[in-house]
Amino acid sequence: MKHKAIKRRSVVLGIGATAGVTAVGGIAVSAQASSETASDSSSSSSSSDGLVFDPDGYTEITTTLTDTDGTAHDVTYHFWKAITYVSKPVDEKYQSLIVSVPVEIDGKAVDASNAPIVLSNVIAGYVESSVAAATGIGGAVGAGGPPGGGSSSASASPSPSATASASPAPPSGGGAAAMPQTALLAGYVVVEPGARGRTTTNSAGEYYGTAPAAIVDLKAAVRYLRANKGRIPGDTDRIVSAGVSAGGALSALLGASGDSPLYDKLLKEIGAADASDAIFATGAWCPITDLEHADGAYEWNWGTNVTQSTGKVVDQTVSKDLQSQFAEYQAKLRLRGLKGSGFGTLTARNYDDYLVKQYLEPAATTYLAALSDSGRETYLAKNTFITWKNGKATFTWDDFLTHVGARKKTAPAFDAFDLSAGENNEFGAGTTKARHFTAYGAKNDTTGLTTKRVASDIPAKLDLMNPMYHLVEKANPKRTKHWWIRLGTNDTDTSHVISANLAAAAAALGDDVNHLYYWDQGHGANIDLPDFVAWIAKVTGYQGAKK
């Protein structure tokens, strides 16, 4: 038995809780932490017996968490420091996870022994994330910073000797950082995994975290949890993944690719546990995925909008070339609109109407209905493109594009001709930092490459990184059957088509799909975390702790 120290901290969740409030997903320390030093020996909770979870290797922490309604809660939880989840790690700094299990909330005992397990990643921009220095829940750090830019937040849980003299502003970008605390307050077990990412290099200058390292690591984390069924608290058959931006894409991929044999060799190489990596449900916010088709979808969506950096439209020849590629791809998918939408096969010709009717007008209607009469009147006076009648908002696609305004990215948005995009780095290999992953990008390369072709290993890596491959090309029977997908209507980091196609593909297989857009929210927005944790209870059938 390891010694357990009790530490008290006060933490505030910074989350937009109502429609129209900008979502902030950071955690701000709002009171001085106890100076008591932890005396436990769990600084490295990895068992010497290999990939075996140590049920006694925790620190007990008491803290104060404030929920999205502003109500403070006294919470006591058991915390396991960084546990290496593979037996042959490439880099333990990233290939480790932390575990938090609630035992008391507001003086009431909580039995989380059979609670859902929320696997919450903070991966942004396909960049590495680490929990190596975490001293409490919410301690995962994504090296890529918050989605959409901004500075990275400090750990939500300072060391015992730390002093917080003021409450730092939460980082911009979304709900990923707040997810662990929200889930803990719901009585769930929370696991935060680190993962390799595209910017890390070894002493030889080799990029060891590029595709498909991140998804392989997340799968290995799931395998560790499932291999420790009965030892680790929580229901290992009810793992729910959650992530934002690239983390949302990886969360979707984790759900779509469960137990796919395509990853077996890669998992064996790093010593992943011999267990299933299938998960029960997926939460994906603004997923940047389907990368090989993302340039075309982006131009179809935002091709006529000016670019933030230049104030001008992009090269229309390039934009139209990519739009044509999107039209061809969309036709091949043969996806249909969600049940009840009234739309049949979704094509480049009708997708704008589908987005307006299925997602955009409902999002605006929900937003406007939540405003006071005077607030709604003021908003509509400033946004005359919206017609408000009988409690419903209507408008055209073109007016919506004008309302959003400038797009964030140039063309191509993802496979840049000059290899400058983060996604080019994601497909780097060896000592080569960035590579093209589309034929169009390679053909129009401006960096002086001797070959204008995509490298031979790229197609296989694209399949490993794309949830659509596992939903459309080869429908995976071990995929998750429950999907929670969210996107902000003002998000120009990707195309609105990407998440809509993901939802349509899952729904076509008979899966439970909950997909909504947040009106006037940008990239990384998450304004309904309480709804998400309630959805988890619904789809898992969890009735709560009985104690």
C-alpha positions in Angstrom: 0.0 0.0 0.0 1.4 3.4 -0.9 1.0 6.3 1.4 -1.7 8.8 0.4 -1.4 12.5 1.0 -4.4 14.8 1.1 -4.0 18.1 -0.7 -6.6 20.9 -1.0 -6.9 23.1 -4.0 -9.5 25.5 -5.3 -10.2 25.4 -9.0 -12.7 27.3 -11.2 -13.9 26.0 -14.5 -14.0 28.7 -17.2 -16.8 27.4 -19.5 -19.4 29.4 -21.5 -22.7 28.0 -20.1 -25.4 29.6 -22.2 -26.1 30.3 -25.8 -24.3 33.4 -27.1 -21.5 33.2 -24.5 -18.1 32.6 -25.9 -16.9 29.3 -24.8 -13.7 29.1 -22.8 -12.3 25.8 -21.9 -9.5 26.6 -19.5 -9.2 26.2 -15.8 -8.1 29.0 -13.6 -6.5 28.5 -10.1 -8.4 30.8 -7.8 -7.0 30.2 -4.4 -3.7 29.4 -2.7 -2.9 25.7 -2.7 -2.0 23.9 0.5 1.7 23.8 1.3 1.5 20.2 2.5 3.9 18.1 0.5 2.7 14.8 -0.9 4.7 12.0 0.8 3.4 9.2 -1.4 5.7 7.1 -3.5 3.4 7.2 -6.6 5.4 9.7 -8.6 5.7 6.9 -11.1 2.6 4.8 -10.9 3.7 2.4 -13.5 3.8 -1.1 -12.1 7.1 -3.0 -12.2 5.0 -5.9 -13.3 4.5 -4.4 -16.7 1.2 -3.0 -17.9 -0.6 -3.7 -14.7 -2.5 -0.9 -13.0 -1.8 -0.4 -9.3 -5.1 0.3 -7.5 -3.3 1.6 -4.5 -0.9 3.9 -6.2 -2.9 7.1 -5.9 -2.8 10.4 -4.1 -6.1 11.7 -2.5 -6.8 15.3 -3.4 -9.6 17.5 -2.1 -10.4 20.6 -4.2 -13.2 23.0 -5.1 -14.6 22.9 -8.6 -17.1 25.5 -9.9 -19.6 24.2 -12.5 -20.9 26.0 -15.5 -23.7 27.5 -13.5 -21.2 29.1 -11.2 -21.9 26.8 -8.3 -18.8 25.7 -6.2 -18.5 22.0 -5.2 -16.1 20.4 -2.7 -14.6 17.4 -4.5 -12.3 14.6 -3.2 -10.8 12.3 -5.8 -8.1 9.8 -6.2 -5.3 10.7 -8.6 -2.8 8.5 -10.3 0.3 10.3 -11.6 1.7 9.6 -15.1 1.5 5.9 -15.9 3.3 4.6 -19.0 0.7 2.8 -21.0 3.0 0.8 -23.3 5.9 -1.6 -22.5 8.2 -0.4 -25.3 7.7 3.4 -25.3 9.3 5.6 -27.9 9.0 8.5 -25.4 7.5 8.1 -22.0 7.0 11.8 -21.7 4.1 11.5 -24.2 3.1 7.8 -23.9 1.6 8.1 -20.5 -1.7 8.8 -18.9 -3.2 10.1 -15.7 -6.3 8.8 -13.9 -8.8 10.7 -11.7 -11.6 9.0 -9.8 -14.2 10.9 -7.7 -14.8 9.6 -4.2 -16.8 12.4 -2.6 -18.7 15.4 -4.0 -20.2 18.0 -1.6 -19.9 15.6 1.3 -21.7 12.7 -0.5 -19.7 9.6 -1.1 -19.4 8.6 -4.8 -18.8 5.1 -6.0 -17.3 5.3 -9.5 -16.2 1.7 -9.6 -18.6 1.1 -12.5 -18.9 4.6 -13.9 -18.2 5.5 -17.6 -14.6 6.3 -18.3 -14.0 9.6 -20.1 -10.8 9.6 -22.2 -10.1 13.3 -22.6 -7.2 14.4 -24.9 -5.9 17.9 -25.4 -4.2 17.4 -28.7 -4.2 20.5 -30.9 -2.9 20.8 -34.4 -1.7 17.2 -34.4 1.0 18.3 -32.0 2.2 16.2 -29.1 0.6 16.3 -25.6 2.0 15.3 -22.2 0.8 14.5 -18.7 4.3 13.8 -17.3 4.2 16.9 -15.1 0.6 16.7 -14.1 -0.2 16.9 -10.4 -3.9 16.7 -10.6 -6.9 16.5 -12.9 -6.8 18.8 -15.9 -3.0 18.6 -15.9 -2.6 17.4 -19.5 -0.6 19.9 -21.6 -0.9 20.1 -25.3 2.3 21.5 -26.8 0.3 22.9 -29.8 -1.5 25.3 -27.5 -5.3 25.8 -27.6 -7.1 25.3 -30.9 -7.1 28.4 -33.1 -4.1 30.0 -31.4 -3.5 31.6 -28.0 -1.1 30.7 -25.3 -1.1 27.3 -23.6 -2.6 27.3 -20.2 -0.7 26.2 -17.1 -1.7 23.0 -15.4 -5.0 23.3 -13.6 -3.4 21.6 -10.6 -0.3 23.3 -9.2 2.3 21.6 -7.1 1.5 21.5 -3.4 3.9 24.4 -2.8 2.6 26.6 -5.5 0.9 29.8 -4.7 -1.7 31.4 -7.0 -1.8 35.1 -6.3 -4.3 35.9 -9.0 -6.6 34.0 -11.3 -5.0 33.9 -14.8 -7.3 34.2 -17.8 -8.4 30.9 -19.2 -7.0 30.1 -22.6 -9.1 30.6 -25.7 -10.2 27.7 -27.8 -12.7 25.3 -26.4 -14.0 22.7 -24.0 -11.2 20.1 -24.1 -9.3 21.5 -21.1 -12.6 21.8 -19.0 -13.8 18.4 -20.0 -12.0 16.4 -17.2 -13.4 18.6 -14.4 -16.9 18.5 -15.8 -16.8 14.8 -16.2 -15.4 14.4 -12.6 -18.3 16.5 -11.2 -20.7 14.1 -13.0 -19.1 11.2 -11.1 -17.2 9.7 -14.0 -13.7 8.3 -14.0 -11.5 10.6 -16.0 -8.4 9.4 -18.0 -6.2 12.0 -19.7 -3.7 10.4 -22.2 -0.6 12.0 -23.6 0.4 11.2 -27.2 3.2 11.8 -29.6 2.9 14.6 -32.1 4.2 15.9 -35.3 6.9 18.4 -34.0 9.0 16.1 -31.9 12.4 14.9 -33.1 15.1 12.6 -31.6 18.8 13.2 -31.4 19.2 12.2 -35.1 16.7 14.8 -36.2 14.0 12.2 -37.0 10.4 13.1 -36.6 9.0 10.3 -34.5 5.5 11.6 -33.8 4.2 12.1 -37.3 1.2 10.2 -38.7 0.0 7.8 -37.5 1.8 8.0 -34.1 -1.0 10.0 -32.3 -3.8 7.6 -33.1 -1.6 4.6 -32.3 -0.8 6.1 -28.9 -4.5 6.7 -28.1 -5.3 3.2 -29.1 -2.6 1.9 -26.9 -4.0 4.0 -24.0 -7.4 2.4 -24.5 -5.8 -1.1 -24.6 -4.1 -0.4 -21.3 -7.4 0.5 -19.7 -9.2 -2.5 -21.1 -6.4 -4.8 -20.2 -6.8 -3.6 -16.6 -10.5 -4.4 -16.3 -11.3 -5.1 -12.6 -8.2 -3.3 -11.4 -8.8 0.3 -12.7 -11.9 2.0 -11.4 -14.7 2.5 -14.0 -16.4 0.5 -16.7 -13.7 -0.3 -19.2 -16.5 -1.4 -21.6 -17.9 2.1 -21.5 -15.0 4.3 -22.6 -16.0 7.6 -24.1 -13.4 9.6 -26.0 -13.5 13.4 -26.2 -11.3 15.9 -28.1 -11.3 19.3 -29.9 -9.9 20.2 -33.3 -7.2 17.7 -34.2 -8.1 16.1 -30.9 -11.7 15.9 -32.2 -10.5 14.3 -35.4 -8.5 11.7 -33.4 -11.4 11.1 -31.1 -13.6 10.4 -34.2 -10.9 8.2 -35.6 -10.5 6.3 -32.4 -14.3 5.6 -32.5 -14.4 4.7 -36.1 -11.3 2.4 -36.2 -11.9 0.3 -33.1 -9.9 -3.0 -33.3 -9.0 -2.5 -36.9 -6.2 -4.8 -37.8 -4.5 -2.0 -39.8 -2.9 -0.8 -36.6 -1.8 -4.2 -35.1 1.8 -4.1 -36.2 2.3 -0.5 -35.0 0.7 -1.3 -31.7 2.9 -4.3 -31.2 6.0 -2.3 -32.0 5.4 0.0 -29.0 4.3 -2.8 -26.7 0.6 -2.1 -26.4 -1.4 -4.3 -24.2 -3.1 -7.4 -25.7 -6.6 -6.1 -25.5 -9.4 -4.4 -27.5 -9.0 -0.7 -28.5 -12.7 -0.3 -29.3 -14.5 2.5 -27.5 -18.2 2.9 -26.6 -18.8 6.5 -27.6 -17.1 9.4 -29.3 -17.3 13.2 -28.6 -15.7 15.3 -31.3 -15.7 19.1 -31.4 -14.7 20.8 -34.7 -12.9 17.8 -36.0 -10.2 18.6 -38.6 -10.1 15.4 -40.4 -10.5 13.7 -43.9 -7.3 15.6 -44.7 -6.9 14.2 -48.2 -10.2 15.8 -49.2 -10.1 18.8 -46.8 -8.7 21.3 -49.3 -11.5 20.7 -51.8 -14.2 20.9 -49.1 -12.6 24.1 -47.7 -12.7 25.8 -51.1 -16.3 24.7 -51.7 -17.2 26.2 -48.4 -15.1 29.4 -48.2 -13.8 29.9 -51.7 -15.5 33.3 -52.3 -14.7 34.7 -48.8 -11.7 37.0 -48.4 -8.7 35.7 -46.4 -8.0 37.2 -42.9 -4.3 37.7 -43.6 -4.7 39.4 -47.0 -8.2 40.8 -47.1 -8.4 39.3 -50.6 -9.9 36.2 -52.1 -7.5 33.4 -52.9 -6.3 32.4 -56.4 -9.6 31.5 -57.9 -8.0 29.0 -60.4 -6.7 27.0 -57.5 -10.0 27.4 -55.6 -12.1 26.2 -58.5 -9.7 23.3 -59.2 -10.1 22.2 -55.6 -13.9 22.7 -55.7 -14.1 20.4 -58.7 -12.2 17.8 -56.7 -14.6 18.1 -53.9 -17.6 17.7 -56.2 -16.1 14.4 -57.5 -15.3 13.1 -54.1 -18.7 14.0 -52.6 -20.5 12.2 -55.5 -18.5 9.1 -54.9 -19.4 9.0 -51.2 -23.1 8.7 -52.0 -24.0 9.9 -48.5 -27.6 10.9 -47.8 -28.9 13.6 -45.5 -29.8 12.7 -42.0 -33.2 11.1 -41.4 -35.9 13.7 -41.3 -33.8 16.3 -43.2 -35.8 15.7 -46.4 -32.5 15.5 -48.4 -31.5 12.5 -50.4 -27.9 12.1 -51.8 -25.7 14.9 -50.7 -23.7 16.5 -53.6 -21.8 19.7 -54.2 -25.0 21.1 -55.8 -27.3 20.7 -52.8 -24.9 20.6 -49.8 -25.3 24.4 -49.2 -29.1 24.0 -48.9 -28.6 21.0 -46.6 -26.2 22.8 -44.3 -28.6 25.7 -44.0 -31.7 23.7 -43.3 -30.2 20.9 -41.2 -27.7 22.8 -39.1 -27.4 26.6 -39.6 -31.0 27.8 -39.4 -31.6 25.5 -36.4 -28.5 26.9 -34.7 -29.6 30.4 -35.3 -33.1 29.6 -34.1 -31.8 28.1 -30.8 -29.5 31.0 -30.2 -32.2 33.7 -30.9 -34.9 31.8 -28.9 -32.7 31.9 -25.8 -32.3 35.7 -26.0 -34.6 38.1 -24.2 -37.1 39.9 -26.4 -34.9 43.1 -26.4 -31.7 41.1 -26.9 -33.2 39.3 -29.9 -34.5 42.6 -31.4 -31.1 44.2 -31.0 -29.4 41.2 -32.7 -31.8 41.0 -35.6 -31.4 44.8 -36.2 -27.7 44.2 -36.6 -28.1 41.1 -38.7 -30.9 41.9 -41.1 -30.1 39.0 -43.4 -32.0 36.8 -40.9 -35.8 36.6 -41.2 -37.4 35.8 -37.8 -40.9 34.5 -38.1 -43.0 32.2 -35.9 -40.0 31.5 -33.7 -37.7 30.4 -36.5 -34.7 31.9 -38.2 -34.3 31.7 -42.0 -31.6 33.0 -44.4 -29.7 32.1 -47.5 -26.3 30.4 -47.8 -24.7 33.4 -49.5 -25.9 35.7 -46.8 -24.5 33.3 -44.2 -21.1 33.4 -45.9 -21.2 37.2 -45.8 -22.1 37.1 -42.2 -19.1 34.9 -41.3 -16.8 37.1 -43.2 -13.1 36.4 -43.7 -11.8 32.9 -43.9 -8.7 31.9 -41.8 -6.7 29.9 -44.3 -5.2 30.4 -47.7 -5.4 27.9 -50.6 -4.7 25.1 -50.4 -5.6 25.2 -46.7 -4.1 21.9 -45.7 -1.6 20.6 -48.3 0.1 23.9 -48.9 2.1 24.2 -52.1 5.1 25.5 -50.0 4.8 22.7 -47.4 4.0 25.3 -44.7 0.8 23.8 -43.3 0.9 21.8 -40.0 -0.7 18.9 -41.9 2.3 18.8 -44.2 4.4 18.3 -41.1 1.9 15.7 -39.9 2.9 13.6 -42.9 6.6 14.2 -42.6 8.9 11.1 -42.2 12.4 10.5 -41.0 14.4 13.7 -41.1 12.0 15.2 -43.7 9.9 17.7 -41.8 7.0 18.1 -44.2 5.6 16.3 -47.2 2.7 16.6 -49.6 -0.1 14.1 -49.1 -2.4 15.0 -52.1 -1.6 14.7 -55.8 -2.7 18.3 -56.4 -0.4 19.6 -53.7 2.6 17.6 -55.0 1.9 18.6 -58.6 2.0 22.3 -57.7 4.8 22.1 -55.2 6.8 25.4 -55.0 9.7 24.2 -52.9 11.8 22.8 -55.7 11.2 19.1 -55.0 12.7 16.8 -57.7 9.5 14.7 -57.8 6.0 16.0 -58.2 4.4 12.8 -56.8 3.1 11.8 -53.4 5.5 9.4 -51.6 4.5 5.7 -51.8 3.8 5.3 -48.1 1.3 8.2 -48.0 -1.9 6.4 -49.1 -1.6 3.8 -46.3 -1.0 6.6 -43.7 -4.1 8.5 -45.0 -6.2 5.4 -44.4 -4.8 5.1 -40.9 -5.6 8.8 -40.2 -9.1 9.1 -41.7 -12.3 8.0 -39.9 -14.1 8.1 -43.2 -12.1 5.1 -44.4 -13.4 3.1 -41.5 -17.0 4.3 -42.1 -17.4 4.4 -45.8 -14.7 2.5 -47.7 -14.6 -0.4 -45.3 -17.3 -0.1 -42.7 -15.8 -1.3 -39.4 -18.1 -3.5 -37.3 -16.1 -2.7 -34.1 -16.6 1.1 -34.4 -18.4 3.1 -31.8 -22.1 3.3 -32.3 -22.6 6.6 -30.5 -21.4 10.0 -31.9 -21.5 13.4 -30.4 -20.3 16.0 -32.9 -20.2 19.8 -32.6 -19.0 22.7 -34.7 -19.2 26.5 -34.4 -20.9 28.2 -37.4 -18.1 30.8 -37.6 -15.4 28.2 -37.6 -13.2 28.7 -40.8 -10.4 26.4 -39.6 -12.1 23.7 -41.7 -15.2 23.2 -43.9 -18.6 22.7 -42.4 -18.9 19.7 -44.8 -16.3 17.7 -42.8 -18.3 17.1 -39.7 -21.5 16.9 -41.6 -20.1 14.1 -43.8 -18.8 12.3 -40.7 -22.3 12.5 -39.2 -23.9 11.3 -42.4 -21.5 8.4 -42.8 -22.1 7.2 -39.2 -25.9 7.6 -39.5 -25.9 5.6 -42.7 -24.5 2.7 -40.8 -27.4 3.0 -38.3 -25.3 4.6 -35.5 -26.7 7.1 -32.9 -25.6 10.5 -34.1 -26.0 13.7 -32.1 -24.7 16.5 -34.3 -25.4 20.2 -33.8 -23.7 23.6 -34.7 -23.2 26.5 -32.2 -24.4 29.7 -33.7 -21.8 32.5 -34.0 -19.1 30.4 -32.3 -15.6 29.9 -33.7 -13.1 27.1 -33.7 -12.9 25.1 -30.5 -16.2 26.3 -29.1 -17.9 24.1 -26.6 -20.9 25.7 -24.8 -22.9 22.6 -23.7 -20.5 20.3 -21.7 -23.2 19.5 -19.2 -25.4 18.3 -22.0 -22.5 16.1 -23.2 -22.0 14.4 -19.8 -25.7 13.9 -19.6 -25.6 12.3 -23.0 -22.9 10.0 -21.8 -25.2 8.7 -19.0 -28.0 8.2 -21.5 -26.0 6.2 -24.1 -24.1 4.2 -21.6 -27.2 3.5 -19.4 -25.3 4.7 -16.3 -27.7 5.3 -13.4 -25.2 7.0 -11.2 -23.3 5.9 -8.1 -25.4 3.8 -5.7 -23.8 4.2 -2.3 
